[in-house]
């Protein structure tokens, strides 16, 4: 998998199997030992007999001497080589240290096995730490184009995927992109901060914008967000096929926590109820008529909302009796969306917050067990027993063992901070020798954090409004690389922390 110029291997095809780093290091050690033995051979042979005799003469053969010789023999004896999984791990560590000892090899090896990623596009000149995807370029903010994450998600995730990465890695930024790209609904909550004057680039004056209905206005604003993006310019066919073509059910579980089991259930129900109300409100604003087959699910959804609103007036101690309302509310929402629009995409942000809050809560063991049962049933309806689901993706920080919990959310494609050559041998074979093409898993994993090209281009853009930075560009790049490029994901190494670099 490693190019020969990076490993320093000759082009002799007869020795390709033997020219591994471990064997080269072993050969070097054997040659060094042979040279030392040749240099000290004559001296050792002349003094061996006399030293042995003197040692036997000076040291009596008692029990203490016998124990010392036995201890020295046991210390000098090498343990047998480990076998199985342990042996593989030991040999992998030895290979890592032997590669690190070769001059100039680690940098070349990391560059060849984990490319920095391309293509790259950075707009704007003013670098700020907190930038949202909906922040338009008219303010001059520096934004890194991560639009290829939409294509990567569509191609790399079969049914359900899970992305578990640390804070400040770009999860919410990319989730907002996928929501605004795929969603066929209005998504007014994400677009309300975008001013109408951004449509001037399309030749629309204020009077034209005022005459537009809410559906056309939302579509124009979302087209402005993706205008001249890498996804639109490099893959126009994919853009035209999937832009605003699917219903997207976006649920954020960040507020699902509470001081008691009842408060937790209320927070979970409020989250699902707000999502359902958002769909009903946008249907009314867009003037969309309810299809005949979706009329009954729509009435059921309204009925479930009424039942839940009545249960909100109950004390928190009585909420345990109405725990099934959360599952029935999601089921009614899922059925209505599927009957009205077809199969939908499910995006869940902060999926691990409810489980963490349950684990850290000062509840009784019975309440914790009941809360985990509620989450188990909800996730099973979301991912396992859900024929209405087209694709799903969970975002979070911690990897909760959903299969061990018995939630039924199995067969999940996990994206985590593990190099592909460590976790996926097939992926390493297929991708290690090829450059980043902006497709599939490469496009998905490279969309998190910054790569070296993006950081350098950000610095070039920022020198336009801060001339002092241009004088110290090399020092700034060296310092940023030393501090912040310690992340890796997929087959990409040397990823930069976006928050720290921007700050």
N, C-alpha and C positions, 0 to 999 in steps of 0.2 A: 504493500500500500504506500510505501514511502519512495519518492523519487531517488534515483541513485546519486544525483549530485548533492542532495541534502545529507545522505548517509555516508558519502565518500566511498561508494562501492564501485569497483571496476565493472566494465561492460562485458566481462567474460561470462557467457551463459552457463558454462560448465560449473561455475562456483556460486551461482545465485542462491542455492539452498544453504550454503555454508557461510555466506557473508553476512551473518546477522550480528548485531552489536554485542550480544552476549558471547558469541564464539570469538569475535575479534578481541574482546577484552580478556577472555580466557587464554587465547594464544599469546597475547602480550604478557600476561602474568607468567605463563610457562616459560617464555623466552627469557624473562628477567630472572626467574629462579635458576634456569640452566646456566646463565652467565655468572650468577653468584656462586653456584656450585663449582663451576670451572675455576674461578679465581681463588676460592678457598679450598679447593680439592687437595692440593699438595700439603698445605699446612695442616689440614684436618687429618689426613692420613698419617702424617708423621707423629702427631701428638695424641692420636686416639688411643693407641695401646698403652702409652705411659700414663695418660690421664685416667683411663679405666682402672689400671692397676693401683694408682695412687688413691683413687676414690674408694676402691675396695679395701685398701689398707687403712685409710683414715676413718671410714664410716663402719662401725660395727653393725652386724646383721641382727639388729634387735627389732622389736615390734614397732617402735616409733618410726624407724627408718622404713620399714615395710609399708606402714600406713601412708607415709609421705610419698613414697614412690607410687603407691596405688592411686593417691589423690592426683599427683602430677599426670599420671597416665590417663586417668579419667577426664581431666581438664583438657588435655591435648587431643583427645579423641573427638573427631567431628561427629555430630549427630547424623543419623540416617536422613536422607532427603525426604521432605514431606511429599505426600501423595494426595491425589484428589483435588478438591477445591482449595485446600490450604496450600498445597504445592503450587498451584497456579498463581495464587496471590503472592507467595514468596518469590517465585520466578519473575512475576510482573514488577515487584518492588526492586529486585536486583537489576532488571532491565532498565528501570527508570533511573537508578543511581549510576549504572554504567553509562547510560546515554548522557547524563548530566556531567560526567567526568570528561567526556570528549570535548576538545576545544571547538567552539563555534557551532556545535551541533544543536543544542536546545532551541535556539532562536529559529534556525532553519527548519527544524522538525515541527515546531509549533506553527510556523507560517504555512508549511505544506499540508499538514494534516488538518489544521483549523484556520482556513483563510479568514481574512478580516471582513470579507463580505462586500458585495457590490450588487447592483449599482447604487449610487448615492446622489441625493439631491437635497440641498439646504437652501431655504429662502429666508429673506429678512436679514437684518444686520444687528439688531439690538437683542442681546442674549439675556433672558431672564430665567429664573429658576422654575417658576410655576407657569407652564404653558398648557392650555387645553387645545384639543383638536379644533374646537369651534372658534378659536381666536383667529380672526381673519388677518391677512397680510397688510391691510391698510394701516395698521398700527406700527408696522415695521418690526414686529417681533420675529426673532430667529426661530424657524420651525424646521425640523428634520422630517423628511418625507418617509413615512412608514406605511404607505397605502398598500404595499404588496402583502401586508398581513392578511388582507381579505382573500386574495388568491391562495395564499398558503393555507389558510384555514379551510377553504373549500376543497383543496386537493389533498391535504395531509390528514384531515380528520374524517374517518369513515362515518361513524354514527355519533359517538360521544367522546369528547376530549377533556382533559383537565390540565391547566397550566398553574403550577405552584412555583412562584418566584418571590424573592424578597420585595420589600417595599421600595418604591421609587425605581422600579424597573420598566415602567411604561405599560402596565396591565390595563389601567383604566383608560389611558390614551388610546390604546389599540382597540379596546372594547367599544369605545365611543365611535371609532372609525367603522368597525364592522356593523354596528347598529345603524349608523346613518347611511351606509352603503347598501346593505341588503334590505332594510326595512321598507315596506310599501306603505306604511302608515305615515302620519304627519310628523310625529316626534317633535311636537311643539316645545316640550320642556328642554330639549337640547338646542333648539334654534332661536329661542327667545332673545338671547344676548347678541345675535348677529344683526347689525343695523341694515336698513334697506338700501343705504347708499352703496353697498358692495355690488349691487346689480348694475351700477353705472358702467362697469366694464363690458357688459353685454349690450350697451347702447340703449338702455332703458332709462328714461327720465323719471322724475318724481311723479308725474301725472300717470305714466304707464304703470308704475308700481302701485299707485293708489287704486287703480282700476282692477288689479289682479285679485282673483279670489284666493282663499287661504291655501288651497291645494297647489295652485300654480306658484304661489309665492314660496311655499316650503320647498317645492321641487327646485326652483331657481336657486335658492340659497344653498341647497345641498349640492347642486351642480357647481356652484362657485367654490365650495370647499374642496372638491376633487378636480377642479380645473387644472390642466397641465401637470397632473400628478404622474408618478411613475406607473401607476396602474392604468391610467387612461392613455398615456402616450405609448407604453411598451406593449400593452395587451388591450387594444381597443375592442376586440371581439368579446373578450371576457367581460369587459366593462359594460358593453351594450347588452350582453345576455343576462347579467345578474344585478345591474344597478336598479334598486328600488323594485325588486320583483318578488320578494318573499315577506310574509308576515313574520315579525321577530318579536318574541316574548322576552322582554328584558326584566330581570328580577334582581334586586340588590338586597342581600340579607345582612347588611351592615348594622341595622338597627334591631336585629332579632336577639335581644338579650334582656334580662330583667332580674330584679332582686328576688323574685319568687317564681314558681312554676306558672302561676296564673298570669303574672305580668309578662312572662316569656311568651305564653300562648297569645296574649293580646297583641304583642309586638309582631309576632309571626302573622297573625290574622290581618293586622293593619297593613302589613307589606303586601300581601296578596290582594287585599281589597282595594288598595290604591292602584295597583296594576290593572285590575278589572275596571275600576272607574275611569281610568285613563283611556282604555279602549272604547268604552261607551261614550265618553265625552268627544273623542276624536271622530267617532262615527257620526255623531250628531253635527259636529262642526263641518265635516266634509260633505254632509248630505248624502252619504252612502245608504242605499236602501238595503234592508235586511233580506237575504235570499229566503226562498220558501223553506228549504231544508234546514236553514239556520234559525228559523223563527222559534221553534220549541227550545233549542239550546239557549237562545237569547233570553227567553222568558225564564228559564231555569237559572241562568246566571243572575238575573235581577232578583229572583226569589232568594237565592243563596246570599246575596248581598244584604237583603232586608233581614234575613235571619241572623246574619253576623252582626249587623248594626244593633239589633235588639240584644244580642248576647254581650255587647260591649258595656251595657249598663249593669251587668251582673258584677258582684264582687269578684276579686281575683281568686278567692278561695273556691268559687263555683265554676271557674273556667275549665277545670279539668273535666267536668261533665260534658263540655261542648268541644272537646279537642278534635273530634272528627270533622268539625266545620271547616278546618283549614284544608283537609284533603278534598272534601266535597266542593269547596270554593274553587280550588285549582282545577278539579276535574270538569266543573261546569265551564270555566274559562277556556280550558284546552279544547273541549268539545265544540264550543261556539266558534273559536278561531278556525278550527279545522273545517267545520261545515260552511263557514262564510268565505274563507280565503284559501283553504287547502292546508297542506302540511306546513308547519312553521319551524323556525329556528329558535332555539332556547339558549339564552345567554344569562348565566347566573354569576353575579359578582359577589365577592366576599362570602363564598359558600361555606368557609370554615368557621365563620364567626359564631353561628349557633352552637356548634360542637364545642368550641373553646369556652363559650360562656357557660355551657352546661357543666363542663369539666371543672371550671374554677368556681362555680356557684356554691354557696353555703346552703345547700338544700339537703333534704333527707335522701337517702339512697333510693327510696321508692319514687320520689319526684324526679330524680335524675333518670331513673329507668323509664319512667313514663314519658319524659321529654325526648329521650333517645328513640323511644317507640314512635312518637309523633314524627320526628325527622326521618326515621326509617320508612314509615309508610308514605311520607311525602316524596322522598327521593325515589321510591319504587314507582310511584305514579308518574313521576317526571321522566324517568329514563328507561325503566324496564317494561312496565305494562302500559306503554304509551305508543300506540300505532299512529298517533297524529304528529309525532316528532320526526322531522327531516334530519336535522343535525343539532347537536348540543355541545356547549362548551362551558366549563366551570373555571372561574378565576379565584385564586386564593393564594395564601402564603404557605400554610401548612398542609401537608398531604395527609388527610384523614383517611384511615383504612376503612373505606365504605364497604368493601366486601366482607371484612371481618365483622362489621357491625350488622351484616345481614340485610343491607338496604336493597340488595338486588341491582345496584348500579355497578354491574360488572362490565368487563370488556371495554374499559375506558383506556383511551390512548393518553398516556401521561407525558407531559412536557416538563422537564425539571432541569436542575443545574447539574447534569451529569454528561460528560462528553459522549458523543455517539459511539466512539470506539471502545468505551468502557461498558456501555449498556446495550448496544445493538450492533452485533457483528455484521449482520446483513447490511444495515445502513452504512456501516463503515466501508464495506467492500464496494457498495454501489456509488458512494458519493465522495470518498476521500480523494480520488484521483481526478475529479472533475471540478471546474470552477463554479462558483455560485451563479445560478441561472435565473434567480428570482421566481422559482416555482417550488411547489410542494413544501416539504419540511424545511428546506433552507430558507424559503421566504417567510415561513412562520417563525422560526427560531431567531433569525437575524433581525426581526422587527422589534426585539426587546433589547434595551440598553442601546448605547452608541458604539459604533465600530470606529476604527482608527481614521478611516477616510472622512467620516462625518465630523469627528472632533476637529480634524485639521481644516475642513471646509468651514466649520463654524468659527474657528479662530481667524481664518482669512476674511470672512464676512464682518466679523466684529472689529477688525482693524480699520474699517471704513468710518466708524464713528468714534474710535478710540485710537488715536495715532500712536500713543505710547506703547500699545501692545505690539505694534509692528516691529519695534526695535528689539523686542525680547521674545520674538515668536519661538525661536528654537528652545530657549530656556523654559517657556511656558509649556510647550509640548512635552518636553522631557519631564517636567515636574508633574503634569497631569498624568502622564503614562506611569510614573513611579507610584502615584497615589491611588489612582482610581480604575486601572484596567485589570482588576483581578477577577472578573467574572467570566464564566464560560457557559455555553449552552449549545446543545447539539454538537456540531463539529466546528463551532466558532469559539475561538479563544481570544483573550485580551479585550473583552467587552468593557465599556466604560459606564460608570454610574451616571445617569443623566442629571439627576439633581445636583450631585457634587460638582460635575464638570460645568454645568450652567452657573452654579453659584460662584 
